[in-house]
């Protein structure tokens, strides 16, 4: 994953009122810390930061007063309604250093006919070099039959990556297509009867902020 450069400015005013003023200027209040350094309060450009943090585990090159620090977003606080980042905690990383990150799981391929594939684990925790964080890990489901399971220990990892998630954690489950239940009222002797059936699935997840 390539580095994303963000030019920061040092912050000297703190508190909720100061943070609101920063956000009114279309900037993001943030704090940069790690490796035994004192926390540094900064502001980041709002639009560029929003774009950068769309990628999981984005490696950021934070330029501040002529110096550049590599960092990862440790905590991102977002407005619950508006598409606005309210605050970011950034942790400093070094080249060659290994870090533990949660990497998204992507299932690729086509399972056997009549099979339903469920990704039970959306991310895997990996220990990887800070400058070589994979965008995702691929789980092949090509040709998997009903009853098949892929556990964390079965997933092929990028070179140099170590699995932190327990090897026995279920990542992908392959089950049979469920049979449609009979519709109520669909019985013998019902003249002119009609039925309307439907089925669906949904999944979702959620995040407040303070300064």
C-alpha positions in Angstrom: 0.0 0.0 0.0 1.5 3.3 -1.0 1.8 6.3 1.3 -0.7 9.1 1.2 0.7 12.5 2.0 -1.2 14.9 4.2 0.1 18.3 5.1 -0.6 19.1 8.8 -0.6 22.2 10.9 0.2 22.4 14.6 -2.8 23.2 16.9 -2.5 25.5 19.9 -6.2 25.9 20.8 -8.1 23.1 22.4 -11.6 22.2 23.6 -14.9 21.7 21.9 -15.2 25.3 20.7 -11.7 25.2 19.1 -12.5 21.9 17.4 -15.7 23.3 16.0 -13.8 26.2 14.5 -11.3 23.8 12.9 -14.1 21.9 11.3 -15.8 25.1 10.1 -12.6 25.7 8.2 -13.0 22.3 6.5 -10.1 20.8 8.5 -9.9 17.9 10.9 -8.5 18.0 14.4 -6.1 15.2 15.1 -3.5 14.0 17.5 -0.2 12.3 16.5 1.6 10.1 19.1 3.7 7.0 19.5 7.3 5.7 19.8 7.8 7.5 23.1 7.1 11.0 21.7 4.8 13.5 23.3 1.4 13.8 21.6 1.3 16.5 19.0 -2.1 18.2 18.3 -2.5 19.0 14.6 -5.1 19.8 12.0 -5.4 18.0 8.7 -7.1 19.0 5.4 -10.7 17.8 5.6 -11.3 16.6 2.0 -8.0 14.9 1.5 -8.2 13.2 4.9 -11.7 12.0 4.1 -10.5 10.5 0.8 -7.4 8.9 2.4 -9.4 7.2 5.2 -11.8 5.6 2.8 -9.1 2.9 2.5 -8.7 0.5 5.4 -5.3 0.8 7.2 -4.2 3.7 4.9 -0.5 4.5 5.5 -0.3 8.3 6.0 2.8 10.4 5.5 2.1 13.3 7.8 4.2 16.4 6.9 4.5 18.9 9.7 6.8 21.9 9.7 9.2 20.3 7.3 9.3 16.8 9.0 7.4 13.8 7.8 6.1 11.0 10.0 4.5 7.8 8.8 1.3 7.0 10.7 -1.8 4.8 10.8 -5.3 6.0 11.9 -5.9 4.4 15.3 -9.3 5.9 15.9 -11.5 7.8 13.5 -14.5 9.7 15.0 -17.2 10.5 12.4 -20.3 12.7 12.6 -23.3 10.3 12.9 -25.3 12.2 10.3 -23.1 14.4 8.1 -20.2 13.0 6.0 -17.6 14.7 8.3 -14.6 13.3 10.2 -14.7 15.0 13.6 -11.3 13.7 15.0 -8.5 11.3 14.2 -6.0 9.6 16.5 -2.8 8.8 14.6 -0.1 6.4 15.8 3.4 6.8 14.5 5.0 3.8 12.7 8.5 3.2 11.4 9.7 1.6 8.2 10.4 -2.1 8.9 8.3 -2.1 12.0 5.6 -4.8 12.3 2.1 -3.7 13.3 -1.2 -5.6 14.0 -4.0 -4.6 11.8 -7.5 -5.8 10.8 -7.5 -6.6 7.1 -10.8 -7.0 5.1 -11.7 -10.5 3.8 -12.7 -10.8 0.1 -14.3 -14.0 -1.1 -13.6 -14.7 -4.8 -14.8 -17.4 -7.2 -18.1 -19.4 -7.5 -19.2 -22.1 -5.2 -20.9 -25.2 -6.4 -24.5 -25.0 -7.7 -27.1 -24.8 -5.0 -24.6 -23.5 -2.4 -24.9 -20.3 -0.4 -21.7 -18.7 0.8 -21.6 -16.7 4.0 -18.6 -14.7 5.0 -18.7 -15.1 8.8 -15.5 -13.1 9.5 -15.3 -9.8 7.7 -11.7 -9.1 8.8 -8.6 -11.0 9.9 -6.0 -9.6 12.3 -2.6 -9.9 10.8 0.9 -8.9 11.9 2.6 -7.2 9.0 5.2 -4.6 8.1 3.8 -1.1 8.5 4.8 -0.3 4.9 3.4 -3.5 3.4 -0.1 -3.7 4.8 -2.3 -5.6 2.3 -5.5 -4.0 1.1 -7.4 -7.3 1.7 -6.9 -11.0 2.0 -8.5 -13.3 -0.7 -10.5 -16.4 0.2 -11.1 -18.6 -2.8 -14.6 -20.2 -2.8 -14.2 -21.6 -6.3 -16.1 -24.9 -6.5 -16.7 -25.3 -2.8 -19.5 -27.7 -2.0 -22.3 -27.5 0.5 -21.0 -28.2 3.9 -17.5 -26.7 3.2 -15.9 -24.4 5.7 -12.9 -22.1 5.5 -11.2 -21.3 8.8 -8.7 -18.6 9.5 -5.8 -21.1 9.4 -6.8 -22.2 5.9 -6.5 -18.7 4.4 -3.5 -18.0 2.2 -1.8 -14.9 3.6 0.4 -12.4 1.8 4.1 -12.9 2.0 5.5 -11.9 5.3 2.2 -11.7 7.1 1.5 -13.6 10.3 -2.0 -14.6 11.4 -3.1 -13.1 14.8 -6.7 -14.2 14.6 -7.2 -17.7 16.1 -6.7 -20.3 13.4 -10.0 -22.1 14.3 -12.2 -19.0 13.7 -14.7 -19.7 11.0 -14.2 -17.3 8.0 -16.5 -18.7 5.3 -19.4 -21.1 5.6 -21.0 -22.9 2.6 -24.6 -24.0 3.2 -27.5 -25.3 1.1 -30.1 -23.0 -0.4 -33.1 -23.1 2.0 -36.3 -24.3 0.6 -39.1 -21.8 0.3 -41.8 -22.3 3.0 -45.4 -23.0 1.7 -47.4 -19.7 1.6 -50.3 -19.4 4.1 -53.6 -19.9 2.3 -52.1 -22.0 -0.5 -54.4 -25.0 0.1 -56.6 -27.2 -1.9 -60.1 -26.0 -2.6 -59.3 -22.3 -2.6 -60.9 -20.9 -5.7 -59.1 -18.0 -7.3 -56.5 -17.9 -4.5 -53.2 -16.2 -5.1 -49.9 -16.0 -3.1 -47.1 -13.5 -2.9 -43.9 -14.6 -1.3 -40.5 -13.0 -0.9 -37.3 -13.5 0.9 -34.3 -11.3 1.6 -31.2 -11.0 3.8 -29.5 -8.0 5.3 -26.3 -7.2 7.2 -25.0 -4.0 8.7 -22.7 -2.4 11.2 -22.2 1.0 12.9 -19.6 4.4 15.1 -19.3 9.9 18.1 -16.9 12.2 18.7 -15.3 14.5 21.2 -12.3 16.7 21.2 
